[in-house]
Amino acid sequence: MVALRGKEIDSFLARPDAGRPIILLYGPDAGLVRERADALMASAVDDPNDPFSLVRLDGDELAAEPSRLVDEAMTVPLFGGRRAIRVRAGSRNFASGVDTLAETALKDCRIVIEAGELRPESPLRKACERAKNAVAIACYPDTERDLTKLIEDELRISNLRLAQDARAVLMSLLGGDRQASRNELRKLALFAHGKGEITLDDVMTVVSDASELKLDPIVDGAFAGNAAVVESEFAKAMVAGTYPGVIISTAQRHAAWLHKSALAVADGTPVSAVLEGGFPRLHFSRKAAVEIALRNFSPQRLVTVIDQLATAALDMRKQAALAAVIGQRALLSIAANAKRRG
């Protein structure tokens, strides 16, 4: 099995192994998947904008003819040089194409496959993990350590320091999507250019204002039982171009956090202590809604909600055209059930 973890991922991305030209990037952090795919493409070809060097394929279209992946991988560029293939996986299966390439010697061609969350039994994930010339890299939301490094790296470029009180609030506003977090940091650095230090006021002015379409209001509305908020905020997210799967992934993480917190409360931990502790830290504006959610759902009912969201995520991958309908229906169902406490 070739599934990289931790520091192995950083080492591989810094110096991709030529003996493993097939790379699967998957997981709930779509921004991190894209960021890593962009980096791998940039180092694979001389000009990522050259259509003769970089071929883009749609996974669902590829599923109808998996052999096309083999044909593209074996094609020699008209003017020579290196070649790369970027595949955006959908809900349909094209793993047989990967299986065929696993037995093929690829020369000067890198294949990067981008996917969402994949279960261990997923044909695509299994194909890449068992192939000797492939690797599978999971892309999960940033941990506290990851966010700290991301903040330091971005602010170092702009010669900026971050006030301690500003750091705590900034950490609570980031995470979930690497690309979104990086964009927020770059806007913050631009706003504070020349100041030397970023203050709490700077963070609240730039990051909070820029995050009006963040997904927390949708998720908090669902678990607090506010169907009207779910409908209105979900509609805003769709207009903004947010992929529904990202919203459900956010809801899954929050459901898991609520379950862990509900167990702690059942064991005697005060709700106030739960709301103030843990990672990621809750932004103060969310605490009232989360407290209502903890009153609405017992640990047992949250297990049911977690299963419900997992089913919705799977259905959305199978029926991509109905992803928005499936996602909104799942969240509204949670909001309706939240009224029945216990």
Number of C-alpha atoms within 10 A of each C-alpha: 13 16 17 16 12 9 9 12 18 12 12 15 16 12 11 17 14 13 12 18 22 24 22 25 25 24 20 24 23 25 21 24 25 18 12 17 21 15 12 22 20 15 16 23 19 14 15 17 11 11 11 17 22 24 17 13 17 13 24 17 16 21 20 12 14 20 17 15 22 18 12 17 22 17 10 17 15 8 8 10 13 18 28 26 20 21 21 17 24 21 17 17 18 23 20 18 20 23 19 15 21 19 11 13 12 19 14 17 24 25 28 24 23 21 24 23 21 18 13 10 9 12 17 24 22 19 24 25 21 16 20 16 22 24 25 25 24 22 24 19 21 20 13 16 8 12 20 13 13 17 20 15 13 17 20 12 10 15 14 18 18 18 12 12 12 16 17 15 19 24 19 16 21 22 21 22 20 24 17 17 22 19 13 21 23 17 14 21 26 13 15 19 14 11 12 13 16 21 18 17 11 16 24 16 13 18 21 16 10 13 14 13 17 17 20 18 18 30 27 23 24 28 34 27 25 20 20 14 19 23 17 12 21 24 16 17 18 13 9 10 9 17 14 21 23 20 22 27 20 19 24 21 15 18 23 16 15 23 22 14 21 23 14 16 18 12 9 9 13 11 17 11 12 18 18 13 11 11 11 16 17 18 15 11 9 13 15 12 18 21 17 15 24 22 15 19 23 18 21 12 15 23 15 12 24 18 13 16 20 16 13 21 25 17 16 22 19 14 15 17 10 13 21 20 12 20 23 21 14 19 28 22 17 23 24 16 19 24 15 10 13 14
